[in-house]
Amino acid sequence: MPNVLENVGEKTIEHLDYVGSLNIQWWATLRAMVQSLPFVGNRYRWQAAVRQMLAIGVDAMPMVSLMSICTGFIFAMQGASELRRFGALRYVVDLVAVGFTRELGPLMTAIAVSGRSGSAFAAEIGTMKVTEELDSLRVMALEPIEFVLAPKYLAALIAVPCLSIVANLCGILAGGLFMFFSTRLMPVLYLNYVFAAIDLRDVVMGLIKSVVFGTIIAQVGCLEGFRVRGGPDSVGRSTTSAVVKSTFLVIVADAIFTAIFYYTGKH
């Protein structure tokens, strides 16, 4: 019977192997992405990347917008309930604007995309693996990473930051509606407070986070699809694993970014 130390060692090696596989796949994707770029790459790969952008970005926009609006209302109401005690209701604007730009916008977008697109990546590639389509691509001298993964990754790098901007705008708009109905704060004055509260580096850092989150979602989702073994039931397990692992890694990455910005005086 294996003891506790052996179990811990096996799990550690398993997780290190997973991280190593992600890094190897990421570097292979970067090398293959040249074929997915416009003008310099294969036009069919670029067309596939555009279709993935529509699936990741445009199709997810209603859900991300609704989530951000609801969260913006909740965030503003919770902040107002506490700040009203100190007569500082004006700082609800700063709380909503900075909170969404730095944290909530990119994080909520990543969680939504992980549930929608990360699972779709794993299911699509896993099905191709089970039906031996990936082997057929190799027989035709087509690299699966270049053919399947690179367009998805390029689309995620473009679509996720754009969705984050939409989430920021919707969340801040919801905060403005709450302030108007609760304190009759005019929209023009609200926007002036928002622009005064937000720094350019907050927006840039939010976009950097979005790029990292998009990388995590695309790479984890595709890796889970490539690692499918067995029959159709394994596709379901890989889809679930893709959502769980990508969401967990996104939250860990967000915590690391926040800690770095905080201790370097930039957050």
KADA-V950179 format. One record per backbone hydrogen bond with DSSP energy under -0.5 kcal/mol. CO is the residue of the C=O (numbers start at 0). NH is the residue of the N-H. E is the energy in kcal/mol with one decimal. If there is no record, write none. Layout:
co: {CO & CO}
nh: {NH & NH}
e: {E & E}
This chain:
co: {2 & 3 & 4 & 5 & 6 & 7 & 8 & 9 & 10 & 11 & 12 & 13 & 14 & 15 & 16 & 17 & 18 & 19 & 20 & 21 & 22 & 23 & 24 & 25 & 26 & 27 & 28 & 30 & 31 & 32 & 32 & 33 & 34 & 36 & 37 & 41 & 42 & 43 & 44 & 45 & 46 & 47 & 48 & 49 & 50 & 51 & 52 & 52 & 53 & 56 & 57 & 59 & 60 & 61 & 62 & 63 & 64 & 65 & 66 & 67 & 68 & 69 & 70 & 71 & 72 & 73 & 74 & 75 & 76 & 77 & 78 & 79 & 81 & 82 & 82 & 83 & 87 & 88 & 89 & 90 & 91 & 92 & 93 & 94 & 95 & 96 & 97 & 98 & 98 & 99 & 99 & 102 & 103 & 104 & 105 & 106 & 107 & 108 & 109 & 110 & 111 & 112 & 112 & 113 & 115 & 116 & 117 & 118 & 119 & 120 & 121 & 122 & 123 & 124 & 125 & 126 & 127 & 127 & 128 & 131 & 132 & 133 & 134 & 135 & 136 & 137 & 140 & 142 & 143 & 143 & 144 & 147 & 148 & 149 & 150 & 151 & 152 & 153 & 154 & 155 & 157 & 158 & 159 & 160 & 161 & 162 & 163 & 164 & 165 & 166 & 167 & 168 & 169 & 170 & 171 & 172 & 173 & 174 & 175 & 176 & 177 & 178 & 178 & 179 & 183 & 185 & 186 & 187 & 188 & 189 & 190 & 191 & 192 & 193 & 198 & 198 & 199 & 200 & 201 & 202 & 203 & 204 & 205 & 206 & 207 & 208 & 209 & 210 & 211 & 212 & 213 & 214 & 215 & 216 & 217 & 218 & 219 & 220 & 221 & 222 & 224 & 230 & 230 & 231 & 231 & 232 & 233 & 234 & 235 & 236 & 237 & 238 & 239 & 240 & 241 & 242 & 243 & 244 & 245 & 246 & 247 & 248 & 249 & 250 & 251 & 252 & 253 & 254 & 255 & 256 & 257 & 258 & 259 & 260 & 260 & 261}
nh: {6 & 7 & 8 & 9 & 10 & 11 & 12 & 13 & 14 & 15 & 16 & 17 & 18 & 19 & 20 & 21 & 22 & 23 & 24 & 25 & 26 & 27 & 28 & 29 & 30 & 31 & 32 & 33 & 34 & 35 & 36 & 36 & 41 & 40 & 39 & 45 & 46 & 47 & 48 & 49 & 50 & 51 & 52 & 53 & 54 & 55 & 56 & 57 & 58 & 60 & 60 & 63 & 64 & 65 & 66 & 67 & 68 & 69 & 70 & 71 & 72 & 73 & 74 & 75 & 76 & 77 & 78 & 79 & 80 & 81 & 82 & 83 & 84 & 85 & 87 & 86 & 90 & 91 & 92 & 94 & 95 & 96 & 97 & 98 & 99 & 100 & 101 & 102 & 103 & 104 & 105 & 106 & 107 & 108 & 109 & 110 & 111 & 112 & 113 & 114 & 115 & 116 & 117 & 118 & 119 & 120 & 121 & 122 & 123 & 124 & 125 & 126 & 127 & 128 & 129 & 130 & 132 & 133 & 131 & 135 & 136 & 137 & 138 & 139 & 141 & 140 & 142 & 146 & 147 & 148 & 149 & 151 & 152 & 153 & 154 & 155 & 156 & 157 & 158 & 159 & 161 & 162 & 163 & 164 & 165 & 166 & 167 & 168 & 169 & 170 & 171 & 172 & 173 & 174 & 175 & 176 & 177 & 178 & 179 & 180 & 181 & 182 & 184 & 183 & 185 & 189 & 190 & 191 & 192 & 193 & 194 & 195 & 196 & 197 & 201 & 202 & 203 & 204 & 205 & 206 & 207 & 208 & 209 & 210 & 211 & 212 & 213 & 214 & 215 & 216 & 217 & 218 & 219 & 220 & 221 & 222 & 223 & 224 & 225 & 226 & 227 & 233 & 234 & 234 & 235 & 236 & 237 & 238 & 239 & 240 & 241 & 242 & 243 & 244 & 245 & 246 & 247 & 248 & 249 & 250 & 251 & 252 & 253 & 254 & 255 & 256 & 257 & 258 & 259 & 260 & 261 & 262 & 263 & 265 & 266 & 264}
e: {-2.0 & -2.6 & -2.4 & -2.6 & -2.4 & -2.4 & -2.5 & -2.4 & -2.5 & -2.5 & -2.5 & -1.8 & -2.4 & -2.6 & -2.3 & -2.2 & -2.2 & -2.5 & -2.5 & -2.4 & -2.3 & -2.1 & -2.2 & -2.3 & -1.9 & -1.7 & -1.5 & -0.6 & -1.3 & -1.5 & -0.5 & -1.0 & -1.6 & -1.5 & -2.0 & -2.1 & -2.2 & -1.9 & -2.2 & -2.2 & -2.1 & -2.0 & -2.1 & -2.0 & -1.9 & -3.1 & -3.0 & -0.9 & -2.5 & -0.9 & -0.8 & -2.6 & -2.7 & -2.4 & -2.6 & -2.3 & -2.5 & -2.4 & -2.5 & -2.8 & -2.2 & -2.4 & -3.2 & -2.5 & -2.6 & -2.8 & -2.3 & -2.6 & -2.1 & -1.0 & -2.8 & -2.1 & -0.9 & -0.8 & -2.4 & -1.1 & -1.6 & -1.6 & -1.2 & -2.2 & -2.6 & -2.7 & -2.5 & -2.0 & -2.3 & -2.1 & -2.5 & -1.9 & -2.4 & -1.9 & -0.5 & -2.4 & -2.7 & -2.0 & -2.3 & -2.2 & -2.3 & -2.8 & -2.4 & -2.0 & -2.1 & -2.0 & -1.9 & -1.1 & -1.0 & -2.9 & -1.9 & -2.4 & -2.8 & -2.5 & -2.3 & -2.2 & -1.9 & -2.2 & -2.4 & -2.5 & -2.3 & -1.1 & -0.9 & -1.4 & -2.0 & -1.9 & -2.1 & -1.7 & -3.0 & -1.7 & -0.5 & -2.6 & -3.3 & -1.1 & -2.8 & -0.8 & -2.6 & -2.6 & -2.2 & -2.3 & -2.3 & -1.2 & -3.2 & -2.0 & -1.2 & -2.6 & -2.2 & -1.9 & -1.9 & -2.7 & -2.5 & -2.4 & -2.5 & -2.6 & -2.6 & -2.4 & -2.3 & -1.9 & -2.0 & -2.2 & -2.2 & -2.3 & -2.1 & -2.4 & -2.1 & -2.3 & -1.4 & -1.4 & -0.5 & -2.5 & -2.5 & -1.9 & -2.1 & -2.2 & -2.7 & -1.7 & -1.6 & -2.0 & -0.5 & -1.3 & -2.4 & -2.7 & -2.0 & -2.0 & -2.4 & -2.4 & -2.0 & -2.1 & -2.1 & -3.0 & -2.7 & -2.0 & -2.4 & -2.6 & -2.4 & -2.6 & -2.6 & -2.3 & -2.2 & -2.4 & -2.4 & -1.4 & -2.5 & -1.7 & -1.2 & -1.3 & -0.6 & -0.8 & -1.1 & -1.6 & -2.3 & -2.1 & -2.1 & -2.6 & -2.3 & -1.8 & -2.4 & -2.8 & -2.2 & -2.1 & -2.2 & -2.7 & -2.3 & -2.1 & -2.3 & -2.7 & -2.3 & -2.2 & -2.3 & -2.6 & -2.6 & -2.3 & -2.5 & -2.8 & -2.3 & -2.6 & -1.6 & -2.7 & -1.3 & -1.2}
